[in-house]
């Protein structure tokens, strides 16, 4: 399993500081919302060609860490 911290970026200059996939302007919440609406991984990868399967998993792991209050990326 890859380290999700290496794939998630929080920068006030990018998308007003929303967590995004590093090197893109794809917000983590967009990925999670699409998954929640039933969009599958394959479809997400077509919708966002710069996205990888590892990025999708990183978004899920980041959300789980935030919700569990175990670990939070520094801003």
Secondary structure, 3 states (H helix, E strand, C coil): CCCHHHCEECCCCCHHHCCEECCCCCEHHHHHHHHHCCCCHHHHHHHCCCCCHHHHHHHHHHHHHHHHCCCCCCC
